[in-house]
Amino acid sequence: YKIKIDERDVSMDGAFLDELQRIIGKKESKKDLSLPRVYVNGVYAGGAEEIRRLHENGDLRRLIDGIPAADGSVCRGCGGFRFVVCEECDGSHRVYREKVGFKSCSRCNVNGLIRCP
C-alpha cells in the first residue's frame, strides 16, 4: 500500500509499551498483550489476522484511504532504523557528572537510543 506509517517497536523503547498500555487500559497485562496492534488514524484496526482479513475482503484499502503516501526515501540520520545512538552517553545510558559520579542519561532510553526525528 506504500503509505506513511509510524512503527513503534516495543523492544526498542519501553516507553512504547507504556504508551500502548495507557491506550488499551488495564484490560490486558503487559505479559498478555498480543502484538502487533495496528492503529489507523488513532483507531484500533486489529492484529495481524484482522489486518489480513481486511486486506483480503478489500476493506483495508478503504480504511487507509486518505493517508499520505510514503515517499520511499531512507532517512540519512538513522538509515531507516528509526533510532540513533545517543551522543551524550555514546549509547551506554550512563553519564559521569563530576560531583555525583555516574547517573542515568536523561536524553535517551534505557537502550542508549534516541528516536530519530
C-alpha positions, -999 to 999 in steps of 0.1 A, spaced: 0 0 0 30 23 4 16 46 30 34 65 58 35 45 90 48 52 125 60 18 136 66 16 174 87 -14 182 83 -21 220 116 -39 221 134 -7 210 119 16 236 100 6 267 81 39 266 62 25 235 50 -4 256 39 20 284 21 42 258 3 11 244 -7 1 279 -22 35 285 -41 34 252 -56 0 258 -61 5 295 -58 -22 321 -78 -48 301 -46 -68 292 -15 -71 313 18 -64 296 27 -101 296 -6 -110 280 -6 -82 254 -7 -96 219 13 -79 191 12 -65 166 -16 -40 172 -24 -18 142 -40 16 147 -52 37 117 -56 74 125 -56 66 162 -83 39 160 -75 3 167 -79 -17 134 -68 -51 147 -39 -75 150 -22 -95 122 -52 -117 115 -77 -89 114 -55 -68 91 -51 -99 68 -89 -103 67 -94 -66 60 -69 -69 31 -85 -100 17 -120 -86 16 -109 -51 4 -118 -32 35 -82 -23 43 -79 -1 12 -110 19 24 -96 21 59 -64 37 48 -78 59 21 -66 94 26 -34 85 45 -4 102 28 18 81 6 53 72 18 80 89 -3 102 58 -4 133 76 8 155 64 36 164 87 65 200 99 63 202 101 101 192 66 111 193 47 78 157 37 83 162 21 117 141 50 134 167 53 163 202 67 166 228 62 193 227 89 220 256 113 216 255 123 252 263 89 266 275 71 234 247 45 238 256 34 274 227 52 290 252 63 317 269 97 320 296 108 345 290 140 364 319 155 385 300 159 418 277 129 417 295 103 396 277 81 372 240 87 365 214 76 340 214 96 308 183 118 306 184 122 269 180 86 258 160 54 266 175 25 286 190 11 254 210 42 248 189 52 218 171 84 208 142 83 183 152 98 150 132 129 143 
